[in-house]
Amino acid sequence: MDNQEKTKLYQEQSQANKAKSILENELFQESIDKLKKLYSESLFNTGAAETNTREKLWMAYQIVGKVEQHFKELVETGKLASKQLESFRKDDQQKKF
């Protein structure tokens, strides 16, 4: 593993830590929940002729979910990066002995 690969893995770890912190933030989680609830309730309260409004609300609801999912993916990527770095460290230590 070269330095460029290690740097990328360390960056992924750093991003994962930041993403985890955001996901665990009470205000962020309340905001996500509130937006999902707002969009879903608004979606179900549209009239039969409000197709355009329903489509916009559906897209807004989906976008909120995608933002949340993106942070979760960053956390998972960071976990994989940590495992790769740990594996590299073990291999490197074995080579020294």
FENFEN-V496106 format. One record per pair of residues at least 24 apart in sequence whose ideal C-beta (glycine too) atoms are under 8 Angstrom apart, sorted by the first residue. I is the first residue (numbers start at 1). GAP is how many residues later the second one is. D is the distance in whole Angstrom. If there is no record, write none. Layout:
# FENFEN-V496106
I:GAP:D / I:GAP:D
This chain:
# FENFEN-V496106
1:87:5 / 6:79:7 / 6:82:7 / 8:73:8 / 9:72:4 / 9:75:6 / 9:76:5 / 10:71:8 / 10:75:7 / 12:62:8 / 12:65:5 / 12:66:5 / 12:68:8 / 12:69:4 / 13:65:5 / 13:68:5 / 13:69:6 / 13:72:7 / 14:64:8 / 15:59:5 / 15:62:8 / 15:63:6 / 16:58:6 / 16:59:5 / 16:60:8 / 16:61:6 / 16:62:2 / 16:63:7 / 16:65:7 / 16:66:8 / 17:61:7 / 18:56:8 / 19:52:4 / 19:53:8 / 19:55:4 / 19:56:5 / 19:59:7 / 20:55:5 / 20:58:8 / 22:49:6 / 23:45:8 / 23:48:5 / 23:49:7 / 23:52:7 / 32:32:6 / 32:35:8 / 32:36:5 / 35:25:8 / 35:26:8 / 35:29:5 / 36:25:6 / 36:28:6 / 36:29:7 / 39:25:7
